[in-house]
Amino acid sequence: MDRPSRGGGFSERLSLASLAQVDPERRPRVDPRSLGVGIVHLGIGAFHRAHQAVFTEDAVAAAGGDWGICGVTQRSRDVLEQLGPQDGLYSVLEHGGSDTGTDTGLRVVGAVRDLLFAEEEGERLTASIAAPATRIVTLTVTEKGYRHDPATGRLRLADPGVAADLAGRAPRTVVGQLVRGLQARRSADAGPITLLSCDNLPANGAVLRDLVADFCAALPTAEGEQLAEWIAESVRFPSSMVDRIVPATTDDDRVEAAKLLGLDDRGVVVTEPFRQWVVEDDFAAGRPAWDAVGVVLTADVAPYEAMKLRLLNGSHSTLAYLGALAGHAHVADAMRDEGIAAVVAHLMADDVAPTLAVPDCFDVAAYQRELLDRFRNTALRHRTVQIAMDGTQKLPQRLLGTIADRLAAGARPRLACLGVAAWMRYVSTAQAEDGSPLPVDDPLAGRLGELTAAADTPAAVADALLSLQEVFGPELPADPVFRELVVDGLERLTAEGVAAATRDAIR
Ligand code: CS2
């Protein structure tokens, strides 16, 4: 008998056995039992489950193919505990709506057919990349998962994890796992394969290809050279732009999903109705019919990537730092703050839009309006501190590219520089204006603390942080206009606070 459990759900879990109890309209669009694995996905977090897995299930429903997903989790067992007992099934809860109301949809996705915990099942991971049935490896491992220097695009060979993987342990870094898997694939003569990066990095496919090449070049020559040759012939690295806002799931979301399902689902992910995927059509061994279900397959992803990273993610980070400093817990709360909302609208229109080479027929003004609406979606509880994490890994592609392009054009990108200043204020104070603590969750958190500890004026804080070459590169910090705008923004945020600084910025 179903009775409410912890969190108000139901005691019976979602699984293949209980699926018959779910409203037929909400069930997977393909029979999960009949779906073989063709894709290994590294980083099976909420984003993948709400994005590529949904597109993939739809593509199989439209055109068939054994494109089930083996989802790999890197460090945390949580996903295994959520999805393992559920036979990989989970629901996607869609929340549309803004100030004018909400509308909710829920569907169960069955595309994830296998799960693997990389830390404990290294051999099985290598074997699944080497399996002939696997034809694509997709990745959402976050910016920091690449362990590269964004300024040079090179693998950080001195990174202890990379060095240990090169020395031959069961690989723990993403690039190490891929290369060892490819090595096994070559030995097994299992044929060509595609590695498809789905992380928010510009030219993510080319970046991944170079990092794989760097890893091979650092192996003993006899081992690395032949492998690199085989990779050049047999492996493709298309780039892709991914977009869907997927906040961390809350207990309220789980309760809501349980009510709609009549079952307990520990793997539910929550998202917006919008989803977009633009993929470079360069596959070594086939792909799902993603083009039949709205994915844009194209020869050149770069203009879409720049547009999305600079307009959406650049705005997101700016909203997150200004919003968190001003005490707004969620993106939609920050959007209700008139000063912050105006800064974001002007950032897009004045600083970012002039830098974009938008694809033909693309209405970039409409895209900006749509973004502002998406940010205003009050039904999504997207925490500002979630977006604020890993700033050192995100700033280059989100804000610094815009700034460099505008400076080169002789412009003064004040709003993008205010975004950088807000990041500086956030990481150097680690507290909101009301004194409440803010987490500085960043792989360089230690360095950020050391650099700013003794800096006692906004200019000193800015100079200390601008010395981070792996973030700012060598040229930008030497640009007097850039430094002036960042210091000015930081001085205003420090002396006057977010409300006055945002008001001044849009005057
Ligand atoms: C966000 C992204 O957490 C973040 O940094 O900016 O995850 C954003 O929600 C997605 O890129 C939207 O496609």
Boltz pocket constraint, residues with backbone or C-beta under 6 A from the ligand:
constraints:
  - pocket:
      binder: B
      contacts: [[A, 200], [A, 242], [A, 243], [A, 244], [A, 245], [A, 246], [A, 312], [A, 313], [A, 316], [A, 317], [A, 386], [A, 387], [A, 388], [A, 389]]
      max_distance: 6.0
